[in-house]
Amino acid sequence: MSAKIVSFRRGRKTQNVLQAVLKLSDVYDRESAKKYLGKRVELPFSKTSIKGVITRTHGDNGKVVARFHRGLPGQALTKEVKLL
């Protein structure tokens, strides 16, 4: 199973680089997205990997919010994330 980083979690004037909105593959509603809460995710990035955990759903279209342990760089947008 994989997911794609769609956006940072953000407000009108700020963005939180520790949290990202993920679009899960083959998940299209909130109820099936709830099954992935608490799952660990990993973004392979250059020589290291950035690890996080899925914390909540985002909207009704199967998107989720993941909290990462390190801040994500801007190049992480539209990258694939592995679910562990």
C-alpha positions, 0 to 999 in steps of 0.5 A: 500500500502506498500514499502520495503527499498532496499538501502540508497541513496549513491555515490561511497564512501558515503551513505546518511542515511537520504534518502532511495531507496524504492521498491513500491509493484505492481509498475513496471515503472517510470510513475506509480511511479510518482503518489506517489511523495509527499506521506508520509511514516512511518517506525515503528521502536522499540518504535517510528516511523520514518516519511518521504516523497517520493521526486523523482523516482529512475530508470525505474523499479518503485523505488522511493527515500524517505527523512526521518526526522531522520537518518535511522539505518542499521537495516532498510534495507529490512524492510516494510514501510507504505504509509500514 
